[in-house]
């Protein structure tokens, strides 16, 4: 396994861990007038780019996609887009941890699939197994499993207080 590619694949997870455990520090760092969820989203997009570049660096795109590629990618991305459509940027990027009131959603896929955005992301990653070595897909997926576990232990008393 290429060490740099592995580090790139894992790069967002320490950031997400720190934000989950220290939401008030992030809110304070963002300061007044800057939405902590929006800033998290921007940083997350950069880290996602690092992940994609890391995967591309170890990929072999010499074959056409196998039959499983399109359904896995389509359903995985459908879940991701649907989650974002229902809970928006603040719901996706830890708004509740940053002291925002995020309405509870029960529409599909919520209430039907546990952690639908992570499930969608893992399905999308699995779609690329014919081009990306298994260990990198596994590593990235384990990062998501770690985050599912971490985020299942949320303590409302540790939520940030919005800056006034």
N, C-alpha and C positions, 0 to 999 in steps of 0.2 A: 504494500500500500504506500503510495506516495505521501510522505509526511505533510508536505505543503497542501496537497489536495485535501487531505483529511482535516487539517486545521481550517482550511477554507470552508469545508462542508459544515464544520462545527462552530464556525465563527459567530453566528447570531445567538447561540444558546447561553453563553455566559452573560451577554447583554440582557436577554429576556429574564434570566434568573435574577440578576441584580435589580432589574426594574420591579419584578414581582415582590422581591423581599424588601426593597427600599423605595416604595412609591413616593414618599414625601421628599426624599432627596432629589428624585427626578423632577417633581413639581417645582421644588425650590431652584434647581439648576435651570430649568426652563424659564423661570421668572414670570413676572406679571405680563399679561398681554400675549403670551405664547401658549398655545394649546399643547399640553404635554402629550396628548394622543397623536396630534398632528406631527410633532417633532419625532416621536417614537416611530411613526409611520415612515417618515423620511429616512431616518437612520436604518430602519428595517429594510427599506427598499435597497439601500446601498449594500447592506449585508447580504441580501438575497442575490444581488448581482455578483458578489464575491463567491457565494455558493455556486451559482450557475457557471461562472468562469472556472471554478475548481472542478466541477463535474465535466465540463467541456474538455478540460486539460487531460482527462483520463479516458475520454470517450473514443469509441471507434464507430463512426457513422457510415460504415461501408455497406450496410445491408438495408433493404427496405424495411419499413416497420412491420412487425408481426401482427397477426389478427387481433391479439389482445390489446395492442397499443391504443387504438382509437376509442374503444369503450371505456378503458380505464382512464385515459386522459380526459375524455369528454365528461364522464360522471364526476371525476375528481374536481375538475375545474367548475362544473356546474355547482357542486357543493360549495366551493370557495366563493364563487360569485354570489350565490344565494345567501350565504352567511353575511357577506359584506352588504348585500342589498337590504337585508333585514335589520342588521344592528349597526351598520355604518362604520365610519372610521373610529369613532370613540368606543364603540362596542368591540371592535376588532383589536384595537390597540390600547387595551387595559384601562379604558376610561373609568370603569368602576373602581379600579385600584387608585386612580388619580382623583377620586372624590366626585366623579360625575354620576348623575342618576341615569342609568341605562335601563330602559323598560324591558321587562321580561317578555321573551318571545316564545310562542309555542307553535308557530307555523312551521311546515316542513322546511328544512330538515331537523329543526329543533323538536325535541319530543319523540323523534323517530330514530335518530342516530346520535349516539353520545359523542360529543366533541366533533361535530361535523366538519369544521374547517380543517382540523388535523387529519381526520379520515380522508377528506378530499385531497389534501396535500400528499399523504402517503400513497393513495391510489395513483395520483399523477406521477409520483416518483417511480412506482412499480411499472408504469407504462414504459419507462425508459430502460428496463432491464436488458434489452437486447443490445444496447449500445454502451451502457455504463456498467463497469464491474460491480458485482453484487455487494461487495464490502462497503462501497460508498453509498449505495442506496440504503443499506442496512444502517450505516452510521447516521445518516441524515434522519432516517425513520426513528432510530433510537433516541435521537434528540427530541423528536416530537413526542415520543412516548414519555420521556422524562418530563417534558413540559405539561403533558396531560396530568401526570401524577402531581407535579408541583402545584398546578392551578386547581387541582381538586381539593387542596388543603387551605383554601383561602379563609383568612380570619378577618371578618369585617372591622375588627378593632384596629387592624394595622393599615387600613386605607388612609390615603393622604387627605389632608384638608386643603381645599382649594385656596390659593392665595387671594386675599381680598383687596 
